[in-house]
């Protein structure tokens, strides 16, 4: 067999079952054909083989982000960036809106994203009364950093048919002030009422997706589990994006819509298509339900009240009976199922539902997932292990939201959040992810936080739940492949697997935990082709 290229003279972190480190890797077309010592692999070269001297650099499997939102990031790429420290006050946000308003016609949408009231000088949400001052004749739609909450001006609310007397939908909240006036702040299913009318066009999303995909290649991300957002619009646009190579990453598309989730998922349940349909580039993933809210808002459904808001137990977006029924129907139809469940009450509801579905219709190797699965106790960990559920974790949340977690959940419960070490100790396969745009999508930064569990103010949280470097790397490679039934074709550097690789400036195995985030991505390969080089 002729070999196209050999990478040698570096550390090849295979992430195979034995976590072996090799010296060279050979590639033919889009596949890895051999891994071994430098001498072994170089002996297989021919006159047409390209030889690449790594000069001591490191090769790892392409990073897999098992829960992020390309669609939402594309939306954000064409919207106002309201993240801290880009904005530090409501006045900063208003100035940015005013700048955009000058260049758009009356009636055109002004969209923004990423604000976090906890980081604003005023320590509150921007409200419609603020937004109306600078854009009275344009609908304004600003999404909070968590993606579960938005704030809107009067024009946007009017377009959505929302008045002061409009009741909150089940599973959501239209926030009112002490005068009974709608503030413009919308939570969970109320937020979705605005999202439905504020969505960009397919052409706008494709433009944003190209920006996003290029950023992901620079971070070494070769596969993404798209966690959904915009239903059929997103599915269609993502599929076209991958077909045209606008989106370079492999996409495992989770079936979810903020807007009409039940109708959307039942259309797929009734279609005869199920998880795994598609190609190595774009594949149908699990059915997803959004069972509760955000860990940081905080709207996650928790058993014990929030320390920061007495009497508040968060929002359960569906009743337990509703969760039982949807998961049963999806499971019966052959789908992998997953649920966004953050709080311990929501996680319990989902575990109960999966247990009931498996009792009624037993299935080997179902690999049902729980997205986030953030707050769990020992009993839930034991049940999740017994049922072979795959938790999809975001340890990077500790950096972005950890200081707020301490305030909202208290010291004891924070120690039960994103229990990555406990998953490994209990032989539960957990995959790592960013939930980008909620947080930084850089996998090396995610690995750094998984190993250090440190907040923005340098507080270290539940250090007993830190994972080691090999565990952290598995979370962002082979375990991500497992979560999409693809560990036989990617996720490790082994013969016959896809040549999705990343070249790093240093081996994560050879640097201290506090230096992991300083490692640079030197090159990213997808399908045997270099799609990014750090020049």
VODOVEX-634424 format. One record per residue (C-alpha): residue in three letters; x, y, z. Coordinates in steps of 0.02 Angstrom, whole numbers, padded with zeros to 5 digits, always signed. Each point is the difference from the previous one (the first is absolute). Example, Ala and Ser with C-alpha at 12.3 -4.5 7.8 and 13.67 -1.06 7.14 Angstrom:
// residues 2
Ala+00615-00225+00390Ser+00069+00172-00033
This chain:
// residues 535
Unk+00000+00000+00000Unk+00065+00172-00046Unk+00001+00121+00146Unk-00040+00183-00033Unk+00079+00080+00153Unk+00096-00049+00156Unk+00012+00107+00156Unk+00150-00049+00106Unk+00120+00058+00136Unk-00133+00054+00124Unk-00120-00067+00130Unk-00151-00086-00077Unk-00130-00010+00139Unk-00107-00142-00066Unk-00136+00007+00135Unk-00024-00186-00034Unk-00055-00120+00136Unk+00175-00002+00075Unk+00032+00187-00026Unk+00158-00042-00096Unk+00120+00134-00061Unk+00080-00038-00169Unk+00132+00087-00106Unk-00078+00006-00173Unk-00163-00015-00096Unk-00031-00040-00183Unk-00149+00060-00102Unk-00074-00055-00166Unk-00144+00102-00070Unk-00118+00039+00143Unk+00054-00146+00110Unk+00135-00040+00127Unk+00091-00155-00062Unk+00137-00026+00129Unk+00062+00063+00168Unk+00164-00052+00081Unk+00182+00040+00026Unk+00089+00120-00115Unk+00102-00139-00079Unk-00151-00113-00026Unk-00104+00132-00087Unk+00140+00079-00103Unk+00043-00173-00068Unk-00168+00004-00089Unk+00031+00159-00098Unk+00020+00006-00189Unk+00063+00131-00121Unk-00167+00091+00001Unk-00025+00003+00189Unk+00006+00172+00079Unk+00103+00001+00161Unk-00041+00125+00136Unk+00125+00020+00142Unk-00100+00051+00154Unk+00158+00064+00083Unk-00061-00056+00170Unk-00178+00060-00019Unk-00151-00105+00046Unk-00142-00080-00098Unk-00169-00037+00081Unk-00166-00060-00070Unk-00109+00139-00068Unk-00096+00081+00142Unk-00185-00042+00013Unk-00114+00127+00083Unk-00148-00104+00055Unk-00118+00145+00032Unk+00013+00166-00086Unk-00111+00107-00110Unk+00069+00043-00172Unk-00168+00075-00044Unk-00005+00114+00151Unk+00180+00050-00030Unk-00044+00042-00180Unk-00144+00106+00064Unk+00121+00087+00117Unk+00130+00029-00136Unk-00124+00115-00087Unk-00063+00081+00161Unk+00062+00126+00129Unk+00128-00075+00120Unk-00060+00043+00175Unk+00122-00110+00096Unk+00105+00060+00144Unk+00125+00085-00011Unk-00059+00059-00171Unk-00140+00086+00096Unk+00006+00045+00184Unk-00163+00093+00023Unk-00174+00022-00070Unk+00058+00166-00072Unk+00134-00093-00098Unk-00135-00113-00073Unk-00109+00148-00045Unk+00144+00086-00090Unk+00030-00156-00104Unk-00185-00012-00045Unk-00002+00183-00049Unk+00150-00025-00115Unk-00088-00143-00090Unk-00166+00092-00009Unk+00078+00140-00102Unk+00039-00123-00140Unk-00163-00098-00009Unk-00173+00051-00059Unk-00147+00023+00118Unk-00081-00166+00041Unk+00158-00103-00028Unk+00052-00118+00140Unk+00146+00047+00112Unk+00069-00157+00081Unk+00129-00021+00137Unk+00065-00137+00111Unk+00109-00046+00147Unk-00044+00126+00134Unk+00015-00056+00181Unk-00087+00112+00125Unk+00117-00061+00137Unk+00145+00085-00091Unk-00090+00163-00040Unk+00029+00151+00112Unk-00187+00010+00034Unk-00011-00184+00052Unk-00167-00019-00091Unk-00069-00047-00170Unk-00020+00137-00130Unk-00188+00028-00013Unk-00116+00059-00137Unk-00005+00173+00078Unk+00189+00012-00027Unk-00004-00071-00176Unk-00144+00112-00056Unk+00107+00155+00030Unk+00119-00042-00142Unk-00107-00105-00118Unk-00184+00044+00014Unk-00038-00046-00182Unk+00101-00161-00016Unk-00032-00166+00087Unk+00146-00038+00117Unk+00037-00178+00056Unk+00147-00032+00118Unk+00039-00178+00057Unk+00079-00028+00170Unk+00164-00098+00004Unk-00089-00160+00053Unk-00115-00001-00152Unk-00153-00030+00108Unk-00047+00181+00034Unk-00020+00154-00108Unk-00045+00182+00022Unk-00103+00092-00129Unk-00063+00174-00036Unk-00180+00055-00019Unk+00004-00016-00189Unk+00055-00182+00010Unk-00129-00041+00133Unk-00137+00078-00106Unk+00051-00105-00150Unk-00012-00155+00110Unk-00172+00053+00062Unk+00059+00016+00180Unk-00082+00127+00115Unk+00008+00033+00187Unk-00150-00114+00023Unk+00070-00145-00103Unk+00016-00154+00113Unk+00164-00093+00011Unk+00003-00162-00101Unk+00020-00166+00090Unk+00185-00029+00025Unk+00045+00183-00020Unk-00016+00172+00076Unk-00045+00172-00067Unk+00084+00107+00132Unk-00099+00145+00073Unk+00051+00141+00116Unk-00087+00053+00160Unk-00120+00106-00103Unk-00055-00151-00100Unk+00089+00060-00156Unk+00088-00123-00115Unk+00186+00041+00015Unk+00046-00082-00164Unk+00098-00138+00088Unk-00060-00170-00060Unk+00052-00167+00075Unk+00000-00175-00075Unk-00160-00031-00103Unk-00046+00184+00010Unk+00170+00039-00079Unk-00042-00122-00139Unk-00153+00106-00046Unk+00119+00139-00052Unk+00132-00113-00076Unk-00130-00068-00120Unk-00023+00168-00085Unk+00179+00065+00018Unk+00092-00138-00094Unk+00119+00047-00142Unk-00017-00068-00177Unk+00087-00156-00066Unk+00122+00109-00099Unk+00042+00100+00156Unk+00028-00160+00100Unk+00114-00074-00134Unk+00104+00158+00003Unk+00016-00017+00189Unk+00037-00187-00010Unk+00152+00030-00110Unk+00071+00119+00130Unk-00035-00126+00138Unk+00073-00150-00091Unk+00162+00092-00036Unk+00015+00044+00184Unk-00028-00181+00051Unk+00136-00064-00117Unk+00122+00118+00086Unk-00046-00082+00165Unk+00028-00177-00066Unk-00184-00047+00001Unk-00035-00128-00136Unk-00172-00062+00056Unk-00147+00087+00083Unk-00157-00068+00079Unk-00117+00140-00050Unk-00116+00019+00149Unk-00139+00081-00101Unk-00094+00163+00014Unk-00099+00049-00155Unk-00082-00162-00054Unk-00023-00032-00186Unk+00084+00163-00051Unk+00160-00050+00089Unk-00004-00181-00061Unk-00020+00055-00180Unk+00133+00135+00011Unk+00126-00110+00090Unk-00022-00139-00127Unk+00028+00120-00144Unk+00147+00076+00092Unk+00087-00169+00018Unk-00040-00050-00180Unk+00080+00160-00066Unk+00147-00012+00121Unk-00053+00166+00078Unk-00006-00100+00161Unk+00158-00104+00003Unk-00035-00098+00160Unk-00093-00165+00006Unk-00171+00033+00075Unk-00104-00115+00109Unk-00164+00094+00000Unk-00107-00009+00157Unk-00184+00020-00040Unk-00062+00149+00099Unk-00092+00163-00026Unk-00023+00141+00124Unk-00156+00052-00092Unk-00112-00152-00027Unk+00098-00140+00082Unk-00138-00129+00023Unk-00067+00017-00179Unk+00177+00001-00070Unk+00057-00159+00087Unk-00162-00093-00036Unk+00020+00038-00185Unk+00163-00097+00008Unk-00071-00138+00110Unk-00138-00026-00128Unk+00116+00013-00152Unk+00082-00171+00011Unk+00172+00081+00007Unk+00097-00028+00161Unk+00167+00034+00083Unk+00149-00039-00113Unk-00084+00043-00165Unk+00117+00099-00113Unk+00185-00001-00040Unk+00166+00019+00088Unk-00015+00187-00032Unk-00181+00032+00055Unk-00096-00123+00106Unk-00165-00001+00094Unk+00027-00008+00188Unk-00119-00020+00147Unk-00171+00073+00035Unk+00018+00137+00131Unk-00117+00078+00127Unk+00040+00159+00097Unk-00056-00057+00172Unk+00060+00145+00107Unk+00092+00165-00008Unk+00172+00073+00024Unk+00127-00034+00136Unk+00049+00184+00004Unk-00163+00095-00028Unk-00044-00093+00116Unk-00152-00092-00069Unk+00059-00181+00016Unk-00125-00110+00091Unk+00073-00042+00171Unk-00066-00100+00147Unk+00059+00123+00133Unk-00032+00185-00024Unk+00134+00117-00065Unk+00107+00077+00136Unk-00008+00166-00091Unk-00190-00001-00024Unk-00099-00079+00139Unk-00152-00096-00060Unk+00066-00013-00178Unk+00023-00178-00062Unk+00024+00046-00184Unk-00106-00047-00149Unk-00053-00173-00057Unk-00048+00026-00182Unk-00100-00162-00012Unk-00094-00103+00127Unk+00076-00170+00044Unk-00143-00085-00093Unk+00038+00100-00157Unk+00185-00044+00009Unk-00045-00183+00025Unk-00111-00002-00154Unk+00118+00089-00122Unk+00151-00103+00053Unk-00100-00161-00009Unk-00062+00039-00175Unk+00174+00050-00062Unk+00081-00152+00082Unk-00132-00116-00071Unk+00032+00073-00174Unk+00184-00046+00013Unk+00071+00171+00038Unk+00138+00041+00119Unk-00081+00122+00121Unk+00072+00143+00098Unk-00063+00138+00112Unk+00067+00166+00055Unk-00006-00027+00189Unk+00107+00107+00115Unk-00076-00002+00174Unk-00015-00155+00108Unk-00189+00001-00012Unk+00005+00005-00191Unk+00135-00135-00006Unk-00108-00110+00111Unk-00150+00024-00115Unk+00104-00050-00152Unk+00081-00151+00083Unk-00173-00058+00055Unk-00064+00018-00179Unk+00146-00095-00077Unk-00017-00138+00129Unk-00186-00019-00039Unk+00032-00003-00188Unk+00134-00135+00018Unk-00111-00105+00111Unk-00140+00005-00128Unk+00111-00017-00155Unk+00171-00072+00048Unk+00140+00049-00118Unk+00185-00039+00006Unk+00124+00138-00040Unk-00129+00140+00000Unk+00126+00131+00058Unk-00134+00120+00057Unk+00076+00163+00059Unk-00030+00141+00122Unk+00063+00168-00058Unk+00085+00093+00144Unk-00054-00119+00139Unk+00077+00131+00112Unk-00066-00025+00177Unk+00000-00182+00057Unk+00019-00096+00162Unk+00072-00174+00028Unk-00170-00081-00025Unk-00023+00080-00171Unk+00178-00047-00051Unk-00037-00181+00046Unk-00163-00002-00099Unk+00082+00081-00151Unk+00136-00134+00002Unk-00127-00140+00016Unk-00101+00066-00147Unk+00154+00032-00109Unk-00045+00183-00026Unk+00132+00115-00073Unk+00016+00169+00087Unk+00061+00142-00111Unk+00098+00116+00112Unk+00060+00181-00012Unk+00138+00019+00129Unk+00043+00167-00082Unk-00159+00070+00081Unk+00098+00013+00162Unk+00109+00136-00074Unk-00145+00099-00074Unk-00130-00024+00136Unk+00089-00077+00150Unk-00003+00156+00108Unk-00188+00013-00028Unk-00021-00185+00036Unk+00070+00025+00175Unk-00126+00138+00030Unk-00148-00092-00077Unk+00030-00179+00058Unk+00110+00016+00155Unk+00164-00089+00037Unk-00074-00173+00028Unk-00098-00011-00162Unk+00139+00076-00104Unk+00103-00153+00048Unk-00133-00107-00086Unk+00008+00095-00166Unk+00080-00071-00158Unk+00072-00147+00096Unk+00122-00054-00136Unk+00116-00099+00114Unk-00147-00094+00074Unk-00057-00049-00174Unk+00170-00077-00036Unk+00010-00082+00172Unk-00168-00082-00032Unk+00043-00054-00179Unk-00130+00118-00074Unk+00053+00062-00172Unk-00015+00189+00001Unk+00040+00115-00146Unk+00064+00178+00010Unk-00073+00152-00084Unk-00013+00189+00005Unk-00182+00042-00036Unk+00075+00141-00104Unk-00055+00140-00019Unk-00043-00013+00184Unk+00186-00019+00038Unk+00168-00008-00087Unk+00006-00140-00129Unk+00189-00029+00012Unk+00020-00185+00050Unk+00171+00030+00076Unk-00078+00129+00114Unk-00138-00124+00043Unk+00132-00131+00041Unk+00092+00128+00107Unk-00158+00038+00101Unk-00045-00185+00017Unk+00173-00026+00077Unk-00003+00157+00110Unk-00183+00048+00033Unk+00040+00184+00020Unk-00113+00153-00013Unk+00032+00171-00076Unk+00047+00065+00172Unk+00121-00145+00025Unk-00110-00094+00124Unk+00028-00187-00010Unk-00158-00104+00010Unk-00020-00181+00058Unk+00180-00049-00034Unk-00040-00182+00035Unk-00095-00002-00167Unk+00152+00051-00104Unk+00046-00124-00136Unk+00175-00043-00059Unk+00066+00046-00171Unk-00034-00169-00080Unk-00179+00001+00062Unk-00027+00179-00057Unk+00069-00038-00174Unk-00114-00152-00014Unk-00150+00110+00040Unk+00035+00107-00152Unk+00047-00141-00120Unk-00048-00184+00013Unk-00140+00026+00126Unk-00079+00127-00116Unk+00008-00128-00139Unk-00082-00128+00115Unk-00142+00121+00037Unk-00043+00000-00186Unk+00030-00188-00031Unk+00157+00042-00100Unk+00144-00064+00105Unk+00040-00129-00135Unk+00037+00135-00130Unk+00072+00146+00098Unk+00051+00066+00171Unk+00170-00086+00011Unk+00155-00019-00109Unk-00012-00180-00060Unk+00009-00089-00168Unk-00157+00012-00110Unk-00069+00150+00093Unk-00035+00167-00082Unk+00150+00115-00015Unk-00071+00137+00110Unk+00153+00061+00094Unk+00069+00151+00091Unk+00182+00051+00015Unk+00039+00087+00165Unk+00151+00104+00048Unk+00029-00111+00153Unk-00065-00163+00070Unk-00134+00024+00134Unk+00081-00149+00087Unk+00161+00098+00023Unk-00060+00166+00072Unk-00068+00043+00171Unk-00190+00013+00020Unk+00007+00189+00017Unk+00088+00016-00170Unk-00118-00106-00107Unk-00094+00152-00066Unk+00164+00074-00064Unk+00024-00141-00126Unk-00025+00060-00179Unk-00089-00086-00144Unk+00129-00007-00140Unk-00108-00088-00130Unk-00169-00085-00020Unk-00035-00144-00119Unk-00173-00060-00052Unk-00019-00147-00120Unk+00187-00005-00029Unk+00005+00183-00057Unk+00078+00145+00094Unk-00139+00127+00030Unk+00098+00115+00115Unk+00183+00042+00026Unk+00071+00120+00128Unk+00114+00104-00110
